[in-house]
Amino acid sequence: MRQIKEPLSRFIKIRCPKCKNEQIIFGKSSTTVKCLVCGKVLAEPTGGKSKVKARILEVLE
C-alpha cells in the first residue's frame, strides 16, 4: 500500500491592517500580494513561504 503525501502548502485567510478587508492568499506565493481594496502590500515572496504582513485569521485545509 502506498501512502499519499499531503501538500505542505496551505491557503491562508488574512485581514488587511489598513482597511480590514479579509482575503484568501496562497501560503507560498511567488509574487507580491496586495489588498484588493486599498492596495497595501499584504505578503511578499521569500523563495519559500511568503512573509505575511497582515493578521492571519485562519489556515484553510
N, CA, C and O atoms as a GROMACS GRO file, in nm:
protein
  244
    1MET      N    1   0.084  -0.117   0.000
    1MET     CA    2   0.000   0.000   0.000
    1MET      C    3   0.089   0.125   0.000
    1MET      O    4   0.186   0.132   0.076
    2ARG      N    5   0.057   0.224  -0.086
    2ARG     CA    6   0.136   0.347  -0.093
    2ARG      C    7   0.069   0.458  -0.015
    2ARG      O    8  -0.053   0.473  -0.017
    3GLN      N    9   0.150   0.533   0.053
    3GLN     CA   10   0.100   0.649   0.127
    3GLN      C   11   0.094   0.769   0.032
    3GLN      O   12   0.186   0.791  -0.046
    4ILE      N   13  -0.013   0.844   0.039
    4ILE     CA   14  -0.024   0.967  -0.040
    4ILE      C   15   0.018   1.082   0.050
    4ILE      O   16  -0.038   1.103   0.157
    5LYS      N   17   0.119   1.157   0.003
    5LYS     CA   18   0.170   1.268   0.083
    5LYS      C   19   0.074   1.386   0.076
    5LYS      O   20   0.015   1.415  -0.028
    6GLU      N   21   0.059   1.452   0.190
    6GLU     CA   22  -0.022   1.573   0.194
    6GLU      C   23   0.063   1.691   0.153
    6GLU      O   24   0.183   1.693   0.179
    7PRO      N   25   0.003   1.791   0.088
    7PRO     CA   26   0.081   1.908   0.049
    7PRO      C   27   0.126   1.988   0.172
    7PRO      O   28   0.056   1.994   0.273
    8LEU      N   29   0.244   2.048   0.161
    8LEU     CA   30   0.298   2.128   0.272
    8LEU      C   31   0.250   2.272   0.266
    8LEU      O   32   0.266   2.347   0.362
    9SER      N   33   0.192   2.312   0.156
    9SER     CA   34   0.146   2.450   0.139
    9SER      C   35  -0.004   2.458   0.168
    9SER      O   36  -0.078   2.362   0.147
   10ARG      N   37  -0.045   2.571   0.216
   10ARG     CA   38  -0.185   2.592   0.253
   10ARG      C   39  -0.232   2.729   0.204
   10ARG      O   40  -0.152   2.816   0.170
   11PHE      N   41  -0.364   2.745   0.201
   11PHE     CA   42  -0.422   2.876   0.177
   11PHE      C   43  -0.443   2.942   0.312
   11PHE      O   44  -0.474   2.874   0.411
   12ILE      N   45  -0.428   3.074   0.318
   12ILE     CA   46  -0.436   3.148   0.444
   12ILE      C   47  -0.538   3.260   0.429
   12ILE      O   48  -0.538   3.332   0.329
   13LYS      N   49  -0.625   3.274   0.528
   13LYS     CA   50  -0.721   3.384   0.531
   13LYS      C   51  -0.660   3.494   0.616
   13LYS      O   52  -0.631   3.472   0.734
   14ILE      N   53  -0.642   3.613   0.558
   14ILE     CA   54  -0.578   3.724   0.629
   14ILE      C   55  -0.668   3.847   0.627
   14ILE      O   56  -0.763   3.855   0.548
   15ARG      N   57  -0.638   3.943   0.716
   15ARG     CA   58  -0.713   4.068   0.724
   15ARG      C   59  -0.617   4.184   0.704
   15ARG      O   60  -0.514   4.192   0.771
   16CYS      N   61  -0.650   4.273   0.614
   16CYS     CA   62  -0.568   4.391   0.586
   16CYS      C   63  -0.569   4.483   0.709
   16CYS      O   64  -0.675   4.515   0.761
   17PRO      N   65  -0.450   4.527   0.755
   17PRO     CA   66  -0.445   4.615   0.872
   17PRO      C   67  -0.496   4.756   0.844
   17PRO      O   68  -0.530   4.829   0.937
   18LYS      N   69  -0.501   4.794   0.718
   18LYS     CA   70  -0.542   4.930   0.682
   18LYS      C   71  -0.694   4.943   0.667
   18LYS      O   72  -0.755   5.031   0.728
   19CYS      N   73  -0.755   4.855   0.585
   19CYS     CA   74  -0.899   4.870   0.556
   19CYS      C   75  -0.985   4.756   0.612
   19CYS      O   76  -1.107   4.757   0.595
   20LYS      N   77  -0.922   4.658   0.679
   20LYS     CA   78  -0.992   4.545   0.742
   20LYS      C   79  -1.057   4.449   0.642
   20LYS      O   80  -1.145   4.371   0.680
   21ASN      N   81  -1.016   4.454   0.516
   21ASN     CA   82  -1.067   4.360   0.415
   21ASN      C   83  -1.010   4.222   0.442
   21ASN      O   84  -0.890   4.208   0.468
   22GLU      N   85  -1.095   4.119   0.434
   22GLU     CA   86  -1.049   3.981   0.450
   22GLU      C   87  -1.024   3.921   0.313
   22GLU      O   88  -1.102   3.941   0.220
   23GLN      N   89  -0.914   3.848   0.302
   23GLN     CA   90  -0.871   3.798   0.172
   23GLN      C   91  -0.804   3.662   0.191
   23GLN      O   92  -0.741   3.639   0.294
   24ILE      N   93  -0.816   3.574   0.094
   24ILE     CA   94  -0.753   3.443   0.099
   24ILE      C   95  -0.634   3.444   0.004
   24ILE      O   96  -0.648   3.479  -0.114
   25ILE      N   97  -0.516   3.406   0.055
   25ILE     CA   98  -0.396   3.402  -0.026
   25ILE      C   99  -0.331   3.265  -0.015
   25ILE      O  100  -0.364   3.187   0.074
   26PHE      N  101  -0.238   3.236  -0.105
   26PHE     CA  102  -0.163   3.112  -0.102
   26PHE      C  103  -0.042   3.130  -0.010
   26PHE      O  104   0.023   3.234  -0.015
   27GLY      N  105  -0.013   3.032   0.072
   27GLY     CA  106   0.094   3.042   0.170
   27GLY      C  107   0.234   3.052   0.112
   27GLY      O  108   0.325   3.103   0.177
   28LYS      N  109   0.252   3.003  -0.012
   28LYS     CA  110   0.383   3.008  -0.077
   28LYS      C  111   0.373   3.086  -0.207
   28LYS      O  112   0.410   3.036  -0.314
   29SER      N  113   0.323   3.208  -0.200
   29SER     CA  114   0.303   3.287  -0.321
   29SER      C  115   0.438   3.328  -0.381
   29SER      O  116   0.534   3.355  -0.309
   30SER      N  117   0.443   3.334  -0.513
   30SER     CA  118   0.566   3.370  -0.583
   30SER      C  119   0.568   3.515  -0.627
   30SER      O  120   0.667   3.562  -0.683
   31THR      N  121   0.459   3.588  -0.603
   31THR     CA  122   0.452   3.729  -0.637
   31THR      C  123   0.404   3.807  -0.514
   31THR      O  124   0.352   3.749  -0.419
   32THR      N  125   0.422   3.937  -0.518
   32THR     CA  126   0.376   4.024  -0.408
   32THR      C  127   0.223   4.024  -0.409
   32THR      O  128   0.161   4.040  -0.514
   33VAL      N  129   0.164   4.008  -0.290
   33VAL     CA  130   0.018   4.007  -0.277
   33VAL      C  131  -0.026   4.139  -0.217
   33VAL      O  132   0.020   4.178  -0.110
   34LYS      N  133  -0.115   4.208  -0.288
   34LYS     CA  134  -0.167   4.337  -0.241
   34LYS      C  135  -0.314   4.323  -0.206
   34LYS      O  136  -0.384   4.235  -0.257
   35CYS      N  137  -0.361   4.412  -0.118
   35CYS     CA  138  -0.502   4.415  -0.081
   35CYS      C  139  -0.584   4.454  -0.204
   35CYS      O  140  -0.546   4.545  -0.278
   36LEU      N  141  -0.695   4.386  -0.225
   36LEU     CA  142  -0.780   4.412  -0.341
   36LEU      C  143  -0.857   4.543  -0.326
   36LEU      O  144  -0.906   4.596  -0.426
   37VAL      N  145  -0.869   4.596  -0.204
   37VAL     CA  146  -0.946   4.718  -0.182
   37VAL      C  147  -0.856   4.842  -0.180
   37VAL      O  148  -0.879   4.936  -0.255
   38CYS      N  149  -0.753   4.841  -0.094
   38CYS     CA  150  -0.672   4.962  -0.076
   38CYS      C  151  -0.534   4.954  -0.141
   38CYS      O  152  -0.468   5.057  -0.156
   39GLY      N  153  -0.488   4.836  -0.181
   39GLY     CA  154  -0.360   4.824  -0.249
   39GLY      C  155  -0.239   4.807  -0.159
   39GLY      O  156  -0.126   4.806  -0.208
   40LYS      N  157  -0.258   4.794  -0.028
   40LYS     CA  158  -0.146   4.776   0.065
   40LYS      C  159  -0.084   4.637   0.044
   40LYS      O  160  -0.155   4.540   0.020
   41VAL      N  161   0.049   4.628   0.055
   41VAL     CA  162   0.119   4.501   0.039
   41VAL      C  163   0.090   4.414   0.162
   41VAL      O  164   0.117   4.454   0.275
   42LEU      N  165   0.036   4.294   0.138
   42LEU     CA  166   0.000   4.204   0.248
   42LEU      C  167   0.099   4.090   0.265
   42LEU      O  168   0.116   4.040   0.376
   43ALA      N  169   0.164   4.048   0.156
   43ALA     CA  170   0.259   3.937   0.163
   43ALA      C  171   0.365   3.953   0.054
   43ALA      O  172   0.336   4.000  -0.057
   44GLU      N  173   0.488   3.914   0.088
   44GLU     CA  174   0.599   3.921  -0.006
   44GLU      C  175   0.661   3.783  -0.020
   44GLU      O  176   0.670   3.709   0.078
   45PRO      N  177   0.706   3.747  -0.141
   45PRO     CA  178   0.769   3.616  -0.160
   45PRO      C  179   0.910   3.613  -0.100
   45PRO      O  180   0.980   3.714  -0.102
   46THR      N  181   0.951   3.497  -0.049
   46THR     CA  182   1.085   3.483   0.009
   46THR      C  183   1.160   3.365  -0.051
   46THR      O  184   1.271   3.335  -0.009
   47GLY      N  185   1.101   3.299  -0.150
   47GLY     CA  186   1.162   3.181  -0.208
   47GLY      C  187   1.102   3.054  -0.151
   47GLY      O  188   1.119   2.946  -0.208
   48GLY      N  189   1.032   3.065  -0.042
   48GLY     CA  190   0.962   2.952   0.021
   48GLY      C  191   0.826   3.002   0.065
   48GLY      O  192   0.744   3.040  -0.018
   49LYS      N  193   0.803   3.001   0.194
   49LYS     CA  194   0.678   3.056   0.246
   49LYS      C  195   0.680   3.208   0.234
   49LYS      O  196   0.786   3.270   0.245
   50SER      N  197   0.564   3.266   0.213
   50SER     CA  198   0.553   3.411   0.200
   50SER      C  199   0.570   3.479   0.335
   50SER      O  200   0.532   3.423   0.438
   51LYS      N  201   0.625   3.599   0.333
   51LYS     CA  202   0.635   3.681   0.454
   51LYS      C  203   0.505   3.761   0.462
   51LYS      O  204   0.485   3.855   0.385
   52VAL      N  205   0.418   3.724   0.555
   52VAL     CA  206   0.286   3.785   0.567
   52VAL      C  207   0.296   3.908   0.656
   52VAL      O  208   0.350   3.902   0.766
   53LYS      N  209   0.243   4.021   0.606
   53LYS     CA  210   0.247   4.147   0.679
   53LYS      C  211   0.107   4.188   0.724
   53LYS      O  212   0.079   4.307   0.741
   54ALA      N  213   0.020   4.092   0.743
   54ALA     CA  214  -0.117   4.117   0.786
   54ALA      C  215  -0.152   4.016   0.893
   54ALA      O  216  -0.076   3.923   0.921
   55ARG      N  217  -0.268   4.034   0.953
   55ARG     CA  218  -0.313   3.943   1.058
   55ARG      C  219  -0.368   3.816   0.996
   55ARG      O  220  -0.455   3.822   0.909
   56ILE      N  221  -0.319   3.702   1.040
   56ILE     CA  222  -0.367   3.574   0.990
   56ILE      C  223  -0.490   3.534   1.072
   56ILE      O  224  -0.484   3.521   1.194
   57LEU      N  225  -0.602   3.513   1.003
   57LEU     CA  226  -0.726   3.477   1.070
   57LEU      C  227  -0.740   3.326   1.084
   57LEU      O  228  -0.778   3.277   1.190
   58GLU      N  229  -0.710   3.252   0.975
   58GLU     CA  230  -0.716   3.107   0.983
   58GLU      C  231  -0.636   3.045   0.868
   58GLU      O  232  -0.615   3.107   0.764
   59VAL      N  233  -0.594   2.923   0.890
   59VAL     CA  234  -0.525   2.847   0.787
   59VAL      C  235  -0.625   2.746   0.733
   59VAL      O  236  -0.679   2.665   0.808
   60LEU      N  237  -0.650   2.752   0.603
   60LEU     CA  238  -0.751   2.667   0.542
   60LEU      C  239  -0.689   2.535   0.499
   60LEU      O  240  -0.575   2.531   0.453
   61GLU      N  241  -0.763   2.428   0.513
   61GLU     CA  242  -0.715   2.294   0.477
   61GLU      C  243  -0.743   2.262   0.334
   61GLU      O  244  -0.709   2.153   0.287
   0.00000   0.00000   0.00000
